Amino acid sequence: MKDIGSRPRLVVSTDGSGVVGHAGARLLADLAEATGLTAAYSTVLRPLRPRGTGHDPGRIATDLAVMLADCGEAISDLAVLRDQREVFGPVASTPTAWRLLAAVDQRVLGRLRSARAAAREVAWLQAAEIRTAIPAVKAGGSELPGLVLDLDATLVTCHSEKDQAAPTYKGGFGFHPLLCFLANTGEASSGLRPGNAGANTATDHITVLDQALAQIPDAHRHDTDILVRTDSAGSAKAFLTHLRALRDNGLHLRFSVGYAVTAPVRRAIRALPEQVWHPALDADGTLRESAEVAELTGMVDLNGYPAGTHIIVRRERPHPGAQLSLFDSDEGLRHQVFLTDTPYSGGGSAQFLEARHRGHATVEDRIRAGKTTGFGRFPSRLFSVNAAWLELSLAAIDLLAWTRVLLLDGELATAEPKKLRYRILHVAARLTRGGRRLHLRIAATWPWRHQLAAAFNWLAALPRPAN
């Protein structure tokens, strides 16, 4: 038998010097400065700095966002940055960071959102100068014009009593935040809600949508097509009426929202002749096997919905293990219905509109990644502290999105946070001094060393906002 080669023997000690872990996280800290996020935070949080002494509150907020983007889970994880002062500079202690979060009320929270919106405008201007601006969303083999906002709610379990945590509709206990992601880049907006918040509450959808629109720079918000996608929780008439009112006031908004398969819908589906069903499209525009699309407009009462609303149904042979309703089980097919006010003359066929709506499913990936970027667990018993934590989690998500758009290319430009952390952020390096400069030396054997070095070079070349 041939011996399997053993690994080299190691002697482990804790006396290393000049070694840095998570060195790639410095990229995020510098990007926060390059986009003006740190400066904007410093401006809005200046009143919280006691007598102008101690750590700058804006810098603390940025460090918390960088820590969350780097996959930190608790305020104490700031130690990863704090204990590497030569790379990350002075970082606040855990109690100091706690005090800052505890001082953030609803008024300060609004200022933090405004600061993030200002930094986003800079990041988008930088993207327009160095690249081809904001990437387009693809569906049905085509690029969608403008921007796409995806709204969805998720449950976050709490394992202890926290302010406004409540039993959830799935039998758990915790919070039920409603989130909005920009499908083009993965940037985020959200609202923290109690666990017993309704899934289809129109008021919450309106609030989160308005906050998301406020995050979009003015030039894009008023002169760009914006598609709003939700599941059936967003089909409330009040929410869609609000969308139409915004469009009447100058915003180029359209909606594509799920719709419940109610008794009238089931009757309409059963009344459809076979010849009106057409093959569905895959994401690349090719025909999708065993899936078909049909129009239900005129067969279901849409009284009270905005004028021009279409209702479209898709049926598909279910995959093994799929959870089916009684209606789907009887029919042997899975049915999904949605509403849209995009006219066929300006948006394409029912097949294309269905493929476009199906792209909303990617929001589940955004939420899954977001839960590893801060809002998967909340640190405090106080609701206000957790709301501030969520806002900094959204800033962390934005920093990762801006890193992909501004500083990376190839597969890393579309990578999920998990891949970015493994390849870029968590890299180890060695610090040396020479020529009156501090050098961060990435291992010559690290597979993604060139991508990380290029990202730092592109960061250095980014145009900076005027003071």
C-alpha positions in Angstrom: 0.0 0.0 0.0 1.3 3.4 -0.9 1.7 5.8 2.0 -0.3 9.0 1.8 1.9 12.0 2.3 1.5 13.7 5.6 1.2 17.4 6.2 4.2 19.3 7.4 4.6 19.3 11.2 3.9 22.7 12.8 4.8 24.3 16.1 2.1 26.8 17.1 2.9 30.0 19.1 1.2 33.3 19.7 4.2 35.6 19.4 3.8 36.7 15.8 4.3 40.3 14.8 3.7 42.3 11.7 1.0 39.9 10.6 -2.6 41.1 9.7 -5.8 39.1 9.4 -8.8 40.2 7.5 -6.6 42.7 5.6 -9.0 43.0 2.7 -11.5 44.6 5.0 -9.4 47.7 4.8 -10.7 48.0 1.2 -14.2 48.6 2.7 -13.0 51.2 5.2 -11.2 53.1 2.5 -14.2 52.9 0.1 -16.5 54.4 2.9 -14.1 57.4 2.9 -13.9 57.6 -0.9 -17.7 57.7 -1.3 -18.1 60.2 1.5 -20.0 57.8 3.8 -17.7 58.3 6.7 -17.7 62.1 6.4 -21.5 62.1 6.0 -21.9 60.0 9.1 -19.6 62.3 11.0 -21.7 65.3 10.1 -25.0 63.9 11.1 -23.7 62.2 14.3 -21.6 65.2 15.5 -24.2 66.2 18.2 -23.7 62.8 19.8 -19.9 63.4 20.4 -19.6 64.5 24.0 -17.8 67.8 24.2 -15.9 67.1 21.0 -13.7 64.4 22.6 -13.2 60.7 22.2 -13.9 58.8 19.0 -15.7 60.4 16.1 -19.2 58.9 16.1 -19.2 58.8 12.3 -16.0 56.8 12.3 -17.6 54.4 14.9 -20.6 53.9 12.6 -18.4 53.2 9.6 -16.3 50.7 11.6 -19.5 48.9 12.7 -20.6 48.8 9.0 -17.2 47.4 7.9 -17.3 44.8 10.7 -20.8 43.7 9.6 -19.7 43.5 6.0 -16.8 41.4 7.1 -19.3 38.9 8.7 -19.1 40.2 12.3 -22.1 39.2 14.3 -21.8 41.1 17.6 -20.5 44.5 18.6 -17.6 42.8 20.4 -16.4 41.6 17.0 -15.0 45.1 16.5 -12.0 43.6 18.2 -10.9 42.3 14.8 -10.4 45.9 13.6 -9.4 47.4 17.0 -6.6 44.9 17.7 -5.0 45.7 14.3 -4.5 49.4 14.8 -1.7 49.8 12.3 -4.1 48.9 9.5 -7.5 50.1 10.7 -6.4 53.0 12.9 -8.0 53.8 16.3 -11.3 51.8 16.7 -13.8 52.4 19.5 -14.2 50.0 22.4 -17.3 47.8 22.7 -18.9 50.0 25.4 -18.3 53.1 23.3 -20.0 51.5 20.3 -22.9 50.4 22.5 -23.4 54.0 23.7 -23.5 55.3 20.2 -26.2 52.8 19.1 -28.2 53.6 22.2 -28.2 57.3 21.4 -29.7 56.8 17.9 -33.4 57.7 18.0 -35.8 58.0 15.1 -34.6 61.5 14.2 -31.0 60.4 14.1 -32.0 57.3 12.2 -33.5 59.4 9.5 -30.2 61.4 9.3 -28.2 58.2 8.9 -30.4 57.2 6.0 -29.8 60.6 4.4 -26.1 60.2 4.9 -26.2 56.8 3.2 -28.2 58.3 0.3 -25.6 61.1 -0.2 -22.8 58.5 -0.3 -24.8 56.4 -2.8 -25.0 59.4 -5.1 -21.3 59.8 -5.0 -20.8 56.0 -5.6 -23.1 56.1 -8.7 -21.3 59.2 -10.1 -18.0 57.4 -9.6 -19.4 54.4 -11.4 -20.6 56.6 -14.3 -17.1 58.1 -14.6 -15.0 54.9 -14.5 -17.3 52.3 -15.9 -20.7 51.9 -17.7 -22.7 53.1 -14.7 -25.2 50.9 -12.9 -25.5 47.3 -14.4 -28.8 46.3 -16.0 -31.1 43.5 -14.7 -31.6 40.7 -17.2 -34.8 38.7 -17.8 -36.0 36.6 -20.6 -32.8 37.0 -22.5 -33.0 40.8 -22.5 -31.8 43.7 -20.4 -34.5 45.5 -18.5 -34.4 49.3 -18.8 -33.8 51.3 -15.7 -33.9 50.1 -12.2 -35.7 47.2 -10.5 -36.7 47.3 -6.8 -37.6 44.0 -5.1 -39.6 44.1 -1.9 -40.0 41.1 0.4 -40.3 40.4 4.1 -38.4 37.8 6.2 -38.5 36.4 9.7 -35.6 36.9 12.1 -35.8 34.6 15.1 -35.0 35.9 18.6 -34.0 33.5 21.3 -34.6 36.0 24.2 -37.2 38.7 25.1 -36.5 41.8 23.0 -38.6 45.0 22.7 -41.3 44.5 20.1 -40.2 40.9 19.3 -43.4 38.9 18.9 -44.8 35.5 17.8 -44.6 35.1 14.1 -47.2 33.7 11.7 -44.9 30.6 11.3 -45.0 29.8 15.0 -41.7 31.3 15.8 -40.7 34.4 17.8 -38.8 37.5 16.7 -38.9 40.3 14.2 -40.5 40.5 10.7 -38.5 43.2 8.8 -39.7 44.3 5.4 -36.8 44.8 3.0 -36.2 46.4 -0.4 -33.2 45.5 -2.6 -32.1 47.2 -5.8 -31.8 44.2 -8.1 -29.2 46.0 -10.3 -26.6 46.1 -7.6 -27.9 44.5 -4.4 -28.0 47.7 -2.5 -30.7 47.7 0.2 -33.3 49.6 2.2 -35.5 48.2 4.9 -37.8 48.7 7.9 -37.6 46.8 11.2 -41.0 45.5 12.3 -42.4 43.4 15.2 -42.7 39.7 14.6 -46.5 39.9 14.4 -46.5 42.5 11.7 -48.8 41.6 8.8 -47.2 40.2 5.7 -49.4 42.2 3.3 -49.7 45.5 5.2 -50.0 48.2 2.6 -48.8 50.9 5.0 -45.5 49.2 5.6 -45.0 48.5 1.9 -45.6 52.2 1.2 -43.2 53.3 3.9 -40.4 51.0 2.8 -40.9 51.8 -0.9 -40.7 55.6 -0.1 -37.5 55.1 1.9 -36.0 53.1 -1.0 -37.0 55.7 -3.5 -35.4 58.4 -1.3 -32.1 56.4 -1.4 -32.0 56.6 -5.2 -30.1 59.7 -6.5 -32.4 62.4 -7.9 -31.2 62.1 -11.5 -32.1 58.4 -11.5 -35.3 58.7 -9.4 -36.9 61.2 -11.7 -35.6 60.3 -15.2 -35.3 56.5 -15.1 -37.8 53.7 -15.5 -38.3 52.0 -12.1 -39.9 48.6 -11.8 -41.3 47.5 -8.4 -41.6 43.8 -7.9 -43.1 42.0 -4.9 -44.8 38.7 -4.0 -48.5 38.5 -3.3 -48.1 40.5 -0.1 -47.6 43.6 -2.3 -50.9 43.2 -4.2 -52.9 45.4 -1.8 -54.9 47.9 -3.7 -53.7 50.8 -1.4 -50.1 50.0 -2.2 -50.6 49.8 -6.0 -52.7 53.0 -5.8 -49.8 54.7 -4.1 -47.5 53.5 -6.9 -49.8 54.9 -9.5 -50.0 58.3 -7.6 -46.2 58.5 -7.6 -46.2 57.8 -11.4 -48.8 60.6 -11.9 -46.4 62.9 -10.0 -43.6 62.3 -12.4 -41.8 59.1 -11.3 -41.5 56.5 -14.1 -42.9 53.6 -11.9 -44.4 50.3 -13.0 -45.3 47.3 -10.8 -45.2 43.5 -11.1 -46.7 41.9 -8.0 -47.8 38.5 -7.1 -51.5 37.7 -6.7 -53.2 35.1 -4.6 -54.8 32.1 -6.4 -58.4 32.8 -5.1 -61.6 31.0 -6.0 -62.4 33.4 -8.8 -58.9 33.0 -10.2 -59.2 29.2 -10.0 -62.5 29.3 -11.9 -60.9 31.5 -14.6 -57.9 29.2 -15.0 -60.2 26.2 -15.4 -62.2 28.1 -18.0 -59.1 28.9 -20.2 -59.0 26.9 -23.5 -55.8 25.1 -24.2 -55.0 27.2 -27.3 -54.5 30.4 -25.2 -51.5 28.8 -23.3 -48.1 29.7 -24.6 -44.7 28.3 -23.7 -42.9 30.2 -20.9 -39.5 31.7 -21.2 -36.3 30.8 -19.3 -34.0 33.5 -18.0 -31.9 33.3 -21.2 -35.0 33.8 -23.4 -35.2 30.2 -24.6 -38.5 28.2 -24.2 -38.9 26.6 -20.8 -39.9 23.0 -20.8 -43.3 22.0 -19.2 -44.2 25.6 -18.3 -46.8 27.8 -19.9 -48.3 31.3 -19.6 -51.7 32.7 -20.3 -53.6 36.0 -19.9 -56.5 36.2 -17.3 -57.3 39.9 -17.8 -61.1 40.3 -18.2 -61.8 37.0 -16.6 -61.1 38.1 -13.0 -62.6 41.2 -11.3 -59.9 43.8 -10.9 -62.2 46.5 -9.7 -60.3 49.0 -7.5 -56.9 48.2 -9.0 -55.1 50.9 -11.2 -56.4 51.2 -14.7 -54.4 49.1 -17.2 -53.6 46.3 -14.8 -53.1 42.9 -16.4 -53.4 39.6 -14.6 -51.2 36.7 -16.0 -51.0 33.1 -14.9 -48.2 30.6 -15.2 -48.5 26.9 -14.9 -45.7 24.4 -14.6 -45.2 20.7 -13.8 -44.0 20.8 -10.2 -40.6 19.5 -9.2 -40.4 16.6 -6.8 -41.1 17.6 -3.2 -42.8 20.9 -4.1 -45.6 22.0 -1.7 -48.8 22.3 -3.6 -52.3 23.6 -2.8 -55.3 21.4 -3.2 -56.1 23.2 -6.4 -52.6 22.5 -7.8 -52.8 18.9 -6.6 -56.1 18.4 -8.4 -54.7 20.0 -11.6 -51.4 18.2 -11.4 -49.7 21.6 -12.1 -48.3 24.4 -10.0 -49.9 27.8 -10.7 -48.5 31.3 -10.0 -50.4 34.5 -10.8 -49.2 38.1 -10.9 -50.4 41.6 -11.7 -48.6 44.2 -13.8 -49.4 47.6 -15.3 -46.7 47.4 -17.9 -48.5 47.7 -21.3 -47.6 45.1 -23.9 -46.7 47.9 -26.3 -44.0 49.0 -24.0 -42.9 45.9 -22.2 -43.3 42.9 -24.4 -45.4 39.8 -24.5 -47.1 38.1 -21.5 -44.3 35.5 -21.7 -41.6 38.1 -21.3 -43.5 39.9 -18.5 -43.8 36.6 -16.7 -40.1 35.9 -17.0 -39.4 39.4 -15.8 -41.6 38.9 -12.7 -40.0 35.5 -12.0 -36.7 37.3 -11.5 -38.2 38.6 -8.2 -37.1 35.2 -6.7 -33.5 36.5 -6.5 -34.6 38.6 -3.6 -34.4 35.4 -1.5 -30.7 35.2 -2.2 -30.3 38.9 -1.2 -32.1 38.2 2.1 -30.0 35.1 2.8 -26.8 37.0 2.2 -28.1 40.0 4.2 -28.7 37.8 7.2 -24.9 37.1 7.2 -24.3 40.8 7.0 -25.9 41.9 10.2 -29.7 41.5 10.3 -29.7 37.8 10.9 -29.4 38.6 14.6 -30.0 41.7 16.7 -27.8 42.6 19.7 -30.1 44.4 22.1 -33.3 44.2 24.1 -34.1 47.8 22.9 -35.9 48.2 19.7 -34.2 51.5 18.9 -30.7 49.9 19.2 -31.8 47.1 16.9 -33.2 49.6 14.4 -29.8 51.4 14.3 -28.0 48.0 14.0 -30.3 47.2 11.0 -29.4 50.6 9.3 -25.7 49.9 9.7 -26.3 46.4 8.3 -27.8 48.0 5.2 -24.7 50.3 5.0 -22.6 47.1 5.1 -24.6 45.6 2.3 -24.1 48.8 0.3 -20.4 48.8 0.9 -20.2 45.3 -0.5 -22.3 46.3 -3.5 -20.2 49.4 -4.2 -17.1 47.2 -4.0 -18.4 44.9 -6.7 -19.5 47.7 -9.0 -16.5 50.0 -8.5 -13.5 47.9 -7.7 -13.9 44.3 -9.0 -14.4 42.6 -12.3 -15.0 39.1 -13.7 -16.8 36.7 -11.4 -16.0 38.7 -8.3 -18.1 41.6 -9.7 -21.2 39.4 -9.2 -20.0 37.4 -6.2 -22.1 36.9 -3.1 -20.7 38.2 0.2 -19.5 34.7 1.2 -17.2 34.4 -1.8 -15.9 38.0 -1.4 -15.1 37.3 2.3 -13.3 34.1 1.5 -11.3 35.4 -1.4 -10.8 39.1 -0.7 -11.8 40.4 2.8 -10.3 37.6 5.0 -6.9 37.5 3.4 -3.9 37.6 5.7 -1.0 39.9 5.0 2.3 41.2 6.4 3.0 44.7 7.4 6.4 46.2 6.7 7.9 49.7 6.7 10.1 51.2 4.1 10.6 54.6 2.4 8.5 56.2 5.1 5.5 54.2 4.0 3.6 51.3 5.5 3.3 48.3 3.1 0.6 45.7 3.2 2.2 42.6 1.7 -0.3 40.0 0.5 1.1 36.5 0.2 2.6 35.8 -3.2 0.8 32.4 -3.2 -2.7 33.8 -2.5 -4.8 32.8 -5.5 -6.7 36.2 -5.7 -3.8 38.5 -4.8 -3.9 40.3 -8.2 -7.6 41.0 -7.9 -7.2 42.5 -4.4 -4.2 44.6 -5.5 -6.1 45.8 -8.5 -9.1 46.7 -6.3 -6.8 48.9 -4.1 -5.4 50.5 -7.2 -8.8 51.3 -8.6 -9.9 52.6 -5.2 -6.9 55.0 -5.2 -7.9 56.3 -8.6 -11.6 56.9 -7.8 -12.6 60.6 -8.1 -13.3 62.0 -4.7 -16.3 64.2 -3.7 -15.6 67.9 -3.3 -15.5 69.0 0.3 
